[in-house]
Amino acid sequence: MKLIKNGFSVGIWSENYKELAKWYTDILGIEEDLSANMDNDSFVAFQFGECWFWVGQHSEVKGKSKDPYRIMPEFYVESVLETYEELKQKGVKIIAAPFADPTDFEKFCMTIQDPEDNILQFYGKK
């Protein structure tokens, strides 16, 4: 097998994928690039270069995330501190305020929770 280095996709399954995707658009400001609403394949997708983040409906997923720390999508931003202030103003639940990356003190991280209790991180310059 030969993986394509710049091709990657990560998704979050939801019982109410349209509502969750709307939160990502309204709160995080990312715009929908692709969607499908079929019997067995319904999703909203957001493209970042050659990579995709999507929110989709799955028949086996009900309610909020039961293990929110298992998978943590990470979004790269220009300024973690500015992102923190913006999301705090919007009432987003902050799990970890900005902190210096222990492997590269010029970079910062912060962690939030979406409405279905999925955990997301933001990474970038201070």
C-alpha positions as CSV (number, residue, x, y, z in Angstrom):
1,M,0.0,0.0,0.0
2,K,1.2,3.5,-0.8
3,L,-0.6,6.3,1.0
4,I,-0.9,9.7,-0.5
5,K,0.9,12.1,1.8
6,N,-1.3,15.1,1.3
7,G,-4.6,13.3,1.2
8,F,-6.5,12.8,4.5
9,S,-10.0,13.0,5.7
10,V,-11.5,12.9,9.2
11,G,-15.1,13.0,10.2
12,I,-17.5,13.1,13.1
13,W,-20.7,11.0,13.0
14,S,-23.8,12.6,14.4
15,E,-27.5,11.9,14.9
16,N,-28.2,15.5,13.8
17,Y,-25.4,16.1,11.3
18,K,-27.0,19.1,9.7
19,E,-27.3,20.9,13.0
20,L,-23.8,20.1,14.0
21,A,-22.4,21.1,10.6
22,K,-24.3,24.4,11.0
23,W,-22.4,25.0,14.3
24,Y,-19.1,24.5,12.6
25,T,-20.1,27.0,9.9
26,D,-21.7,29.6,12.2
27,I,-19.2,29.4,15.1
28,L,-15.9,28.3,13.5
29,G,-16.6,30.1,10.2
30,I,-15.6,27.2,8.0
31,E,-17.7,27.0,4.8
32,E,-19.3,23.9,3.4
33,D,-17.6,22.6,0.2
34,L,-19.7,19.5,-0.4
35,S,-22.8,17.7,0.9
36,A,-24.9,14.7,0.2
37,N,-28.3,13.7,1.6
38,M,-29.0,10.2,0.6
39,D,-30.5,7.2,2.4
40,N,-27.1,5.6,3.3
41,D,-24.7,8.5,2.9
42,S,-25.5,11.9,4.3
43,F,-22.8,14.4,5.2
44,V,-21.5,18.0,5.1
45,A,-17.8,18.3,4.2
46,F,-15.3,21.1,4.6
47,Q,-12.1,21.1,2.5
48,F,-8.7,22.3,3.8
49,G,-6.2,22.1,0.9
50,E,-6.2,18.4,-0.1
51,C,-7.7,17.3,3.3
52,W,-11.3,17.1,4.3
53,F,-13.2,17.4,7.6
54,W,-16.8,16.2,7.5
55,V,-19.8,15.7,9.7
56,G,-22.1,12.9,8.7
57,Q,-25.2,10.9,9.9
58,H,-24.7,7.4,11.1
59,S,-27.6,5.1,12.1
60,E,-25.6,3.7,15.1
61,V,-24.8,7.2,16.6
62,K,-27.2,8.6,19.1
63,G,-26.9,11.7,21.3
64,K,-23.7,13.3,22.4
65,S,-20.2,11.8,22.2
66,K,-19.6,9.2,24.9
67,D,-15.8,9.2,24.5
68,P,-15.0,12.8,23.4
69,Y,-11.2,12.5,24.0
70,R,-10.7,9.5,21.7
71,I,-10.3,11.5,18.5
72,M,-9.3,15.2,18.5
73,P,-9.4,17.0,15.2
74,E,-6.9,19.8,15.2
75,F,-7.4,23.0,13.2
76,Y,-4.4,25.2,12.3
77,V,-5.0,28.9,12.9
78,E,-2.9,32.1,12.5
79,S,-3.2,33.1,16.1
80,V,-4.3,30.8,18.9
81,L,-4.8,33.7,21.3
82,E,-7.1,35.5,18.8
83,T,-9.0,32.3,18.2
84,Y,-9.4,31.8,21.9
85,E,-10.8,35.3,22.4
86,E,-13.2,35.0,19.5
87,L,-14.6,31.6,20.5
88,K,-14.9,32.7,24.2
89,Q,-17.0,35.7,23.0
90,K,-19.2,33.3,21.1
91,G,-19.8,31.2,24.3
92,V,-17.9,28.1,23.1
93,K,-17.0,25.7,25.9
94,I,-13.2,26.0,26.5
95,I,-11.6,22.8,27.7
96,A,-8.0,24.2,27.8
97,A,-7.0,27.8,27.5
98,P,-4.1,28.6,25.2
99,F,-0.8,27.0,26.3
100,A,2.7,26.8,24.8
101,D,3.4,23.6,22.9
102,P,6.0,21.7,25.1
103,T,7.9,20.6,21.9
104,D,8.0,24.1,20.3
105,F,7.4,27.0,22.6
106,E,6.8,29.3,19.6
107,K,3.6,27.4,18.9
108,F,0.4,27.4,21.0
109,C,-2.5,25.0,21.5
110,M,-6.0,25.4,22.9
111,T,-8.9,22.9,23.2
112,I,-12.7,23.4,22.9
113,Q,-15.9,21.2,22.9
114,D,-18.6,21.3,20.2
115,P,-22.3,21.0,21.1
116,E,-22.1,17.2,20.9
117,D,-19.2,17.0,23.3
118,N,-16.6,16.3,20.6
119,I,-13.2,17.7,21.5
120,L,-11.3,20.0,19.0
121,Q,-7.9,21.5,19.2
122,F,-6.5,24.6,17.6
123,Y,-2.8,25.0,16.9
124,G,-0.6,27.8,15.6
125,K,1.4,30.9,16.5
126,K,0.7,32.6,19.8
